[in-house]
Amino acid sequence: MDIFKSEVVSINCSIEQIYAKLSNPESFNAIVENMPEEAKSKMGKATFEKDSITINADPVGEIKLNIVERVEPTRVVFAAAQSPVPLQVVISLEKTGDNETQALAELGVELNPFIRPMLSKPLQDGANKFGEMLSKLPYNLM
């Protein structure tokens, strides 16, 4: 499995609060409800349930990520239940202060050696954007 790691990002929030939100994807519904319509349309169709996230990713189609591991309060692992290739997303958290946490996102993808050169850069960019997103989520609104 090829692993693509984000940059380590700092989040001004307690590790317990971040873990509580990330380990329950259903909590993202509150964010989506408060988003402007333009942002919702860019996001595409996504469904957040207690143990899974389903995203309609054109042109790939629907991708469902189930939580397969929770290690409170430091790690949440999602794995694809529906995906054209084996896919895993690992979110690692580290407490650096009372209201300061560092996060790292890892994308694990089973790539065919022939397509690896074409997809490595976009997947690395995706991992970095995922890490950035983790640092910008409004954990206090969720």
MDTraj code that builds the backbone (N, CA, C; nanometers):
import mdtraj as md
import numpy as np

residues = "MET ASP ILE PHE LYS SER GLU VAL VAL SER ILE ASN CYS SER ILE GLU GLN ILE TYR ALA LYS LEU SER ASN PRO GLU SER PHE ASN ALA ILE VAL GLU ASN MET PRO GLU GLU ALA LYS SER LYS MET GLY LYS ALA THR PHE GLU LYS ASP SER ILE THR ILE ASN ALA ASP PRO VAL GLY GLU ILE LYS LEU ASN ILE VAL GLU ARG VAL GLU PRO THR ARG VAL VAL PHE ALA ALA ALA GLN SER PRO VAL PRO LEU GLN VAL VAL ILE SER LEU GLU LYS THR GLY ASP ASN GLU THR GLN ALA LEU ALA GLU LEU GLY VAL GLU LEU ASN PRO PHE ILE ARG PRO MET LEU SER LYS PRO LEU GLN ASP GLY ALA ASN LYS PHE GLY GLU MET LEU SER LYS LEU PRO TYR ASN LEU MET".split()
xyz = np.array([
    [0.0847, -0.1168, 0.0000],
    [0.0000, 0.0000, 0.0000],
    [0.0895, 0.1235, 0.0000],
    [0.0603, 0.2189, -0.0873],
    [0.1335, 0.3450, -0.0933],
    [0.0749, 0.4401, 0.0106],
    [0.1612, 0.5076, 0.0874],
    [0.1182, 0.5980, 0.1937],
    [0.1558, 0.7413, 0.1573],
    [0.0601, 0.8313, 0.1678],
    [0.0807, 0.9736, 0.1412],
    [0.0436, 1.0492, 0.2678],
    [0.1440, 1.1168, 0.3283],
    [0.1238, 1.1853, 0.4561],
    [0.1119, 1.3352, 0.4351],
    [0.0218, 1.3952, 0.5112],
    [0.0086, 1.5409, 0.5092],
    [0.1207, 1.6023, 0.5918],
    [0.1307, 1.7322, 0.5845],
    [0.2159, 1.8058, 0.6773],
    [0.1490, 1.7952, 0.8143],
    [0.2263, 1.8055, 0.9215],
    [0.1696, 1.8103, 1.0553],
    [0.1078, 1.9493, 1.0721],
    [-0.0184, 1.9529, 1.1173],
    [-0.0877, 2.0806, 1.1368],
    [-0.1209, 2.0992, 1.2844],
    [-0.1257, 2.2250, 1.3258],
    [-0.1626, 2.2584, 1.4632],
    [-0.3086, 2.3023, 1.4668],
    [-0.3786, 2.2569, 1.5702],
    [-0.5193, 2.2909, 1.5884],
    [-0.5353, 2.3492, 1.7285],
    [-0.5980, 2.4652, 1.7375],
    [-0.6208, 2.5301, 1.8666],
    [-0.7470, 2.4747, 1.9315],
    [-0.7357, 2.3531, 1.9795],
    [-0.8484, 2.2848, 2.0416],
    [-0.7923, 2.1646, 2.1182],
    [-0.8659, 2.1201, 2.2202],
    [-0.8171, 2.0061, 2.2977],
    [-0.8260, 1.8772, 2.2155],
    [-0.7346, 1.7864, 2.2416],
    [-0.7313, 1.6584, 2.1702],
    [-0.8611, 1.5811, 2.1939],
    [-0.9165, 1.5913, 2.3150],
    [-1.0405, 1.5183, 2.3479],
    [-1.1576, 1.5677, 2.2629],
    [-1.1665, 1.6996, 2.2451],
    [-1.2768, 1.7559, 2.1664],
    [-1.2614, 1.7196, 2.0193],
    [-1.1396, 1.7265, 1.9685],
    [-1.1159, 1.6913, 1.8278],
    [-1.1473, 1.5442, 1.8044],
    [-1.0975, 1.4576, 1.8909],
    [-1.1221, 1.3145, 1.8766],
    [-1.2717, 1.2842, 1.8808],
    [-1.3424, 1.3474, 1.9739],
    [-1.4866, 1.3228, 1.9867],
    [-1.5601, 1.3543, 1.8569],
    [-1.5186, 1.4587, 1.7893],
    [-1.5850, 1.4973, 1.6640],
    [-1.5421, 1.4077, 1.5484],
    [-1.4121, 1.3822, 1.5355],
    [-1.3643, 1.3038, 1.4219],
    [-1.4044, 1.1568, 1.4314],
    [-1.4226, 1.1060, 1.5523],
    [-1.4591, 0.9653, 1.5678],
    [-1.6095, 0.9428, 1.5524],
    [-1.6851, 1.0493, 1.5314],
    [-1.8290, 1.0413, 1.5077],
    [-1.8627, 1.1279, 1.3867],
    [-1.8482, 1.0753, 1.2649],
    [-1.8709, 1.1556, 1.1439],
    [-2.0073, 1.2237, 1.1385],
    [-2.1046, 1.1693, 1.2084],
    [-2.2386, 1.2290, 1.2113],
    [-2.2330, 1.3746, 1.2587],
    [-2.1319, 1.4088, 1.3389],
    [-2.1190, 1.5449, 1.3894],
    [-2.0890, 1.6456, 1.2785],
    [-2.0443, 1.5993, 1.1614],
    [-2.0182, 1.6903, 1.0498],
    [-2.1465, 1.7471, 0.9904],
    [-2.2597, 1.6841, 1.0172],
    [-2.3865, 1.7352, 0.9652],
    [-2.4122, 1.8779, 1.0116],
    [-2.3727, 1.9127, 1.1328],
    [-2.3925, 2.0485, 1.1850],
    [-2.3123, 2.1499, 1.1037],
    [-2.1931, 2.1124, 1.0606],
    [-2.1116, 2.2034, 0.9787],
    [-2.1769, 2.2231, 0.8430],
    [-2.2184, 2.1139, 0.7807],
    [-2.2777, 2.1208, 0.6473],
    [-2.4043, 2.2065, 0.6494],
    [-2.4857, 2.1917, 0.7509],
    [-2.6093, 2.2702, 0.7608],
    [-2.5813, 2.4197, 0.7653],
    [-2.4700, 2.4605, 0.8246],
    [-2.4369, 2.6019, 0.8395],
    [-2.3517, 2.6577, 0.7259],
    [-2.3194, 2.5759, 0.6270],
    [-2.2379, 2.6216, 0.5147],
    [-2.3222, 2.7010, 0.4158],
    [-2.2615, 2.8006, 0.3492],
    [-2.3326, 2.8696, 0.2412],
    [-2.3609, 2.7729, 0.1264],
    [-2.4659, 2.7992, 0.0519],
    [-2.5054, 2.7103, -0.0580],
    [-2.3931, 2.6907, -0.1596],
    [-2.3174, 2.7956, -0.1867],
    [-2.2079, 2.7861, -0.2835],
    [-2.1030, 2.6850, -0.2372],
    [-2.0697, 2.6884, -0.1100],
    [-1.9722, 2.5936, -0.0551],
    [-2.0270, 2.4518, -0.0582],
    [-2.1559, 2.4369, -0.0293],
    [-2.2172, 2.3033, -0.0345],
    [-2.2105, 2.2455, -0.1748],
    [-2.2339, 2.3290, -0.2754],
    [-2.2329, 2.2785, -0.4131],
    [-2.0918, 2.2375, -0.4556],
    [-1.9882, 2.3064, -0.4071],
    [-1.8499, 2.2686, -0.4379],
    [-1.8123, 2.1379, -0.3696],
    [-1.8694, 2.1148, -0.2528],
    [-1.8386, 1.9951, -0.1758],
    [-1.8957, 1.8703, -0.2427],
    [-2.0031, 1.8868, -0.3146],
    [-2.0677, 1.7714, -0.3749],
    [-2.1562, 1.7013, -0.2735],
    [-2.2027, 1.5844, -0.3109],
    [-2.2926, 1.5110, -0.2230],
    [-2.2119, 1.4262, -0.1243],
    [-2.2371, 1.4511, 0.0025],
    [-2.1710, 1.3727, 0.1072],
    [-2.2740, 1.3390, 0.2141],
    [-2.2626, 1.2191, 0.2683],
    [-2.3517, 1.1742, 0.3745],
    [-2.2665, 1.1345, 0.4933],
    [-2.3036, 1.1852, 0.6106],
    [-2.2287, 1.1568, 0.7327],
    [-2.3164, 1.0776, 0.8280],
    [-2.2711, 0.9573, 0.8626],
    [-2.3427, 0.8718, 0.9560],
    [-2.2518, 0.8435, 1.0752],
    [-2.3038, 0.7747, 1.1750],
    [-2.2294, 0.7516, 1.2986],
    [-2.0920, 0.6881, 1.2743],
    [-2.0846, 0.5910, 1.1856],
    [-1.9596, 0.5181, 1.1629],
    [-1.9073, 0.5268, 1.0205],
    [-1.9620, 0.6179, 0.9376],
    [-1.9171, 0.6222, 0.7989],
    [-1.9414, 0.7579, 0.7336],
    [-1.8661, 0.7782, 0.6265],
    [-1.8816, 0.8943, 0.5396],
    [-1.8942, 0.8407, 0.3982],
    [-1.9936, 0.8896, 0.3247],
    [-2.0108, 0.8510, 0.1856],
    [-1.9995, 0.9772, 0.1007],
    [-1.9106, 0.9726, 0.0020],
    [-1.8842, 1.0881, -0.0841],
    [-1.9057, 1.0468, -0.2280],
    [-1.9735, 1.1328, -0.3033],
    [-1.9866, 1.1099, -0.4460],
    [-1.8745, 1.1879, -0.5127],
    [-1.7705, 1.1186, -0.5570],
    [-1.6506, 1.1806, -0.6132],
    [-1.6465, 1.1580, -0.7634],
    [-1.6915, 1.2585, -0.8406],
    [-1.6863, 1.2471, -0.9856],
    [-1.5419, 1.2486, -1.0317],
    [-1.5000, 1.1747, -1.1276],
    [-1.5734, 1.0767, -1.2068],
    [-1.5667, 0.9355, -1.1491],
    [-1.5086, 0.9204, -1.0287],
    [-1.4892, 0.7882, -0.9695],
    [-1.6211, 0.7244, -0.9277],
    [-1.7128, 0.8060, -0.8787],
    [-1.8399, 0.7551, -0.8292],
    [-1.8467, 0.7632, -0.6783],
    [-1.9311, 0.6824, -0.6201],
    [-1.9531, 0.6862, -0.4761],
    [-1.8434, 0.6110, -0.4009],
    [-1.7897, 0.6781, -0.2982],
    [-1.6883, 0.6170, -0.2123],
    [-1.7409, 0.6211, -0.0696],
    [-1.7462, 0.5047, -0.0071],
    [-1.7922, 0.4962, 0.1317],
    [-1.6735, 0.4588, 0.2198],
    [-1.6498, 0.5418, 0.3216],
    [-1.5417, 0.5177, 0.4167],
    [-1.6026, 0.4840, 0.5520],
    [-1.5713, 0.3661, 0.6024],
    [-1.6186, 0.3227, 0.7343],
    [-1.5071, 0.3378, 0.8363],
    [-1.5430, 0.3737, 0.9585],
    [-1.4436, 0.3741, 1.0654],
    [-1.4145, 0.2289, 1.1009],
    [-1.2862, 0.1937, 1.0942],
    [-1.2460, 0.0559, 1.1246],
    [-1.1624, 0.0479, 1.2515],
    [-1.1192, 0.1649, 1.3010],
    [-1.0396, 0.1643, 1.4237],
    [-1.0533, 0.2996, 1.4930],
    [-1.0720, 0.2932, 1.6243],
    [-1.0732, 0.4124, 1.7091],
    [-0.9793, 0.3853, 1.8260],
    [-0.8814, 0.4738, 1.8441],
    [-0.7913, 0.4646, 1.9586],
    [-0.8020, 0.5998, 2.0297],
    [-0.8832, 0.6022, 2.1339],
    [-0.9110, 0.7289, 2.2016],
    [-0.7900, 0.7744, 2.2808],
    [-0.7466, 0.8972, 2.2724],
    [-0.7942, 1.0077, 2.1883],
    [-0.6987, 1.0387, 2.0734],
    [-0.6226, 0.9402, 2.0255],
    [-0.5125, 0.9729, 1.9346],
    [-0.5269, 0.9281, 1.7893],
    [-0.6242, 0.8437, 1.7580],
    [-0.6234, 0.7868, 1.6222],
    [-0.7637, 0.7451, 1.5785],
    [-0.7951, 0.7793, 1.4519],
    [-0.9182, 0.7331, 1.3881],
    [-0.8791, 0.6833, 1.2492],
    [-0.9241, 0.5616, 1.2152],
    [-0.8897, 0.5021, 1.0861],
    [-1.0173, 0.4719, 1.0090],
    [-1.0215, 0.5226, 0.8860],
    [-1.1312, 0.4948, 0.7938],
    [-1.0788, 0.4027, 0.6843],
    [-1.1612, 0.3101, 0.6377],
    [-1.1249, 0.2248, 0.5244],
    [-1.2417, 0.2230, 0.4270],
    [-1.2083, 0.2143, 0.3005],
    [-1.3113, 0.2166, 0.1966],
    [-1.3902, 0.0866, 0.1951],
    [-1.5218, 0.1020, 0.2006],
    [-1.6109, -0.0129, 0.1846],
    [-1.6523, -0.0226, 0.0385],
    [-1.6633, 0.0934, -0.0258],
    [-1.6954, 0.1016, -0.1680],
    [-1.5933, 0.1945, -0.2302],
    [-1.5046, 0.1403, -0.3110],
    [-1.4030, 0.2206, -0.3770],
    [-1.3436, 0.1391, -0.4906],
    [-1.3030, 0.2055, -0.5995],
    [-1.2428, 0.1312, -0.7096],
    [-1.1073, 0.0693, -0.6727],
    [-1.0405, 0.1251, -0.5708],
    [-0.9130, 0.0706, -0.5231],
    [-0.9156, 0.0667, -0.3709],
    [-0.8394, -0.0247, -0.3098],
    [-0.8313, -0.0246, -0.1631],
    [-0.7789, 0.1108, -0.1137],
    [-0.8482, 0.1678, -0.0160],
    [-0.8189, 0.3023, 0.0319],
    [-0.8357, 0.3077, 0.1821],
    [-0.7442, 0.3789, 0.2473],
    [-0.7494, 0.3946, 0.3926],
    [-0.7113, 0.5386, 0.4264],
    [-0.7789, 0.5975, 0.5251],
    [-0.7468, 0.7309, 0.5747],
    [-0.7214, 0.7186, 0.7243],
    [-0.6028, 0.7598, 0.7676],
    [-0.5657, 0.7541, 0.9085],
    [-0.5463, 0.8967, 0.9587],
    [-0.6135, 0.9305, 1.0673],
    [-0.5962, 1.0610, 1.1312],
    [-0.5291, 1.0355, 1.2653],
    [-0.4096, 1.0940, 1.2827],
    [-0.3345, 1.0795, 1.4069],
    [-0.3313, 1.2138, 1.4784],
    [-0.3577, 1.2098, 1.6087],
    [-0.3609, 1.3309, 1.6905],
    [-0.2577, 1.3200, 1.8013],
    [-0.1973, 1.4342, 1.8352],
    [-0.1011, 1.4384, 1.9453],
    [-0.1244, 1.5657, 2.0258],
    [-0.1425, 1.5476, 2.1545],
    [-0.1639, 1.6614, 2.2447],
    [-0.0320, 1.7357, 2.2628],
    [-0.0341, 1.8686, 2.2406],
    [0.0858, 1.9491, 2.2606],
    [0.0625, 2.0574, 2.3664],
    [-0.0598, 2.0657, 2.4179],
    [-0.0950, 2.1619, 2.5218],
    [-0.2399, 2.1411, 2.5605],
    [-0.2889, 2.2180, 2.6589],
    [-0.4279, 2.2007, 2.7030],
    [-0.5272, 2.2231, 2.5893],
    [-0.5047, 2.3256, 2.5095],
    [-0.5914, 2.3552, 2.3958],
    [-0.5108, 2.3605, 2.2667],
    [-0.4158, 2.2710, 2.2542],
    [-0.3309, 2.2667, 2.1357],
    [-0.3072, 2.1204, 2.0989],
    [-0.3356, 2.0878, 1.9736],
    [-0.3216, 1.9510, 1.9250],
    [-0.2553, 1.9539, 1.7878],
    [-0.1692, 1.8582, 1.7627],
    [-0.1125, 1.8420, 1.6294],
    [-0.1827, 1.7246, 1.5621],
    [-0.2069, 1.7394, 1.4320],
    [-0.2755, 1.6350, 1.3565],
    [-0.1961, 1.6014, 1.2305],
    [-0.2065, 1.4772, 1.1908],
    [-0.1434, 1.4270, 1.0694],
    [-0.2441, 1.3372, 0.9996],
    [-0.2603, 1.3574, 0.8696],
    [-0.3487, 1.2708, 0.7904],
    [-0.2634, 1.1852, 0.6981],
    [-0.3004, 1.0587, 0.6866],
    [-0.2321, 0.9665, 0.5955],
    [-0.3347, 0.9027, 0.5040],
    [-0.3065, 0.9049, 0.3746],
    [-0.3884, 0.8330, 0.2772],
    [-0.3104, 0.7096, 0.2359],
    [-0.3708, 0.5959, 0.2499],
    [-0.3108, 0.4709, 0.2042],
    [-0.3916, 0.4191, 0.0871],
    [-0.3249, 0.3997, -0.0253],
    [-0.3937, 0.3568, -0.1477],
    [-0.3136, 0.2450, -0.2127],
    [-0.3848, 0.1439, -0.2560],
    [-0.3248, 0.0315, -0.3285],
    [-0.3172, 0.0724, -0.4754],
    [-0.1964, 0.1098, -0.5219],
    [-0.1806, 0.1576, -0.6595],
    [-0.1103, 0.0542, -0.7469],
    [-0.1595, 0.0412, -0.8662],
    [-0.0966, -0.0401, -0.9681],
    [0.0353, 0.0290, -1.0067],
    [0.1452, -0.0459, -1.0212],
    [0.2740, 0.0171, -1.0552],
    [0.2696, 0.1030, -1.1819],
    [0.1801, 0.0727, -1.2738],
    [0.1721, 0.1488, -1.3981],
    [0.1080, 0.2857, -1.3778],
    [0.0155, 0.2972, -1.2823],
    [-0.0509, 0.4270, -1.2611],
    [0.0091, 0.5058, -1.1448],
    [0.0961, 0.4431, -1.0667],
    [0.1599, 0.5112, -0.9526],
    [0.2231, 0.6444, -0.9925],
    [0.3030, 0.6510, -1.0999],
    [0.3654, 0.7794, -1.1355],
    [0.2632, 0.8896, -1.1673],
    [0.1505, 0.8536, -1.2239],
    [0.0491, 0.9536, -1.2595],
    [-0.0297, 1.0014, -1.1381],
    [-0.0504, 0.9145, -1.0398],
    [-0.1374, 0.9486, -0.9277],
    [-0.0650, 0.9913, -0.7999],
    [0.0644, 0.9693, -0.7921],
    [0.1369, 1.0009, -0.6688],
    [0.1269, 1.1480, -0.6310],
    [0.1498, 1.2389, -0.7248],
    [0.1439, 1.3817, -0.6923],
    [0.0025, 1.4254, -0.6531],
    [-0.1017, 1.3899, -0.7298],
    [-0.2374, 1.4299, -0.6878],
    [-0.2769, 1.3708, -0.5518],
    [-0.2328, 1.2489, -0.5212],
    [-0.2652, 1.1895, -0.3918],
    [-0.1903, 1.2581, -0.2781],
    [-0.0653, 1.2977, -0.3026],
    [0.0099, 1.3725, -0.2012],
    [-0.0564, 1.5082, -0.1774],
    [-0.0986, 1.5738, -0.2847],
    [-0.1708, 1.7009, -0.2713],
    [-0.2993, 1.6810, -0.1924],
    [-0.3689, 1.5710, -0.2191],
    [-0.4922, 1.5394, -0.1462],
    [-0.4665, 1.5187, 0.0016],
    [-0.3587, 1.4504, 0.0364],
    [-0.3237, 1.4295, 0.1773],
    [-0.2955, 1.5633, 0.2447],
    [-0.2216, 1.6516, 0.1770],
    [-0.1924, 1.7832, 0.2341],
    [-0.3188, 1.8666, 0.2527],
    [-0.4092, 1.8606, 0.1555],
    [-0.5349, 1.9355, 0.1671],
    [-0.6211, 1.8792, 0.2800],
    [-0.6191, 1.7490, 0.2974],
    [-0.6945, 1.6860, 0.4058],
    [-0.6390, 1.7329, 0.5400],
    [-0.5073, 1.7372, 0.5530],
    [-0.4451, 1.7867, 0.6751],
    [-0.4827, 1.9315, 0.7018],
    [-0.4795, 2.0143, 0.5970],
    [-0.5213, 2.1548, 0.6098],
    [-0.6658, 2.1651, 0.6571],
    [-0.7526, 2.0819, 0.5974],
    [-0.8931, 2.0828, 0.6343],
    [-0.9099, 2.0509, 0.7828],
    [-0.8305, 1.9555, 0.8331],
    [-0.8382, 1.9196, 0.9751],
    [-0.8091, 2.0411, 1.0632],
    [-0.7176, 2.1262, 1.0192],
    [-0.6811, 2.2427, 1.0998],
    [-0.7852, 2.3534, 1.0936],
    [-0.8747, 2.3490, 0.9963],
    [-0.9725, 2.4565, 0.9767],
    [-1.1142, 2.4213, 1.0188],
    [-1.1385, 2.2978, 1.0559],
    [-1.2737, 2.2592, 1.0965],
    [-1.3152, 2.3336, 1.2241],
    [-1.4391, 2.3792, 1.2290],
    [-1.4866, 2.4497, 1.3496],
    [-1.5329, 2.3492, 1.4556],
    [-1.4394, 2.2935, 1.5285],
    [-1.4708, 2.1873, 1.6254],
    [-1.5686, 2.2346, 1.7327],
    [-1.5722, 2.3636, 1.7599],
    [-1.6639, 2.4152, 1.8602],
    [-1.8088, 2.4207, 1.8098],
    [-1.8314, 2.4138, 1.6787],
    [-1.9674, 2.4169, 1.6245],
    [-2.0255, 2.2783, 1.6031],
    [-1.9443, 2.1792, 1.6121],
    [-1.9872, 2.0431, 1.5788],
    [-2.0520, 1.9752, 1.6969],
])
top = md.Topology()
chain = top.add_chain()
for i, resn in enumerate(residues, 1):
    res = top.add_residue(resn, chain, resSeq=i)
    for name in ("N", "CA", "C"):
        top.add_atom(name, md.element.get_by_symbol(name[0]), res)
traj = md.Trajectory(xyz[None], top)
